[in-house]
Amino acid sequence: MGTRHLIAVYRNGEPVVAQYGQWYGYPRGQGLDLLTILRNIMEEDHGIENFKNSLDQCRFGTESEFTGSYVEKFPFTHRIHGAQIIKFINENNNSNEIVLKNDIDFAGDSLFCEWAYIIDLDREMFEIYEGCNKILVGEGERFPSSIFDDGGEYEPVKFVKEYTLHELPTDDEFIEALDTNEDDTE
């Protein structure tokens, strides 16, 4: 099901991964996939530190690099990857440069960005945001309305829930906390 979403990682206050995804963005889809990947990372010896080290191989590409058929050159940027980009980065073992597209501004368009999943490595938190938001988002939030003010009807994605990476919920707890009564099982 085409449910657009954003998966991002913040480190030192800045996004280092900001991946647009096209499919299954609901909590029951990419949300659970990402939760499983995070659990696996946290269960590894030195898992969070290894993941942070793997992020050192990531960089956002330049505008000139993303012209033409750039997906062939930078396959990690393809919209089909969703949460798998986090698994891929974690398994890279510092061996190859990973060039990514910075899609963080997608969080400002909650008509289209239906869900956003943020891994904040500074605070070691997993944050969930929901789209289709028409209410102003305050200055203290990660995605305040003021930085995305386009005069449109929709505001940025709004914060819904967060979990510490060291105490992630079960799948059932996650879904129960984020249930939007959407038919997202297709």
Secondary structure by P-SEA (a helix, b strand, c coil): cbbbbbbbccccccccbbbbbccccccccaaaaaaaaaaaaaaccaaaaaaaaaaccbbbbccccccccccccccccccccccaaaaaaaaccccbbbbbbbccccccccccccbbbbbccccbbbbbbbccccccccccccccccccccccccccccccccccccccccaaaaaaaccccccccc
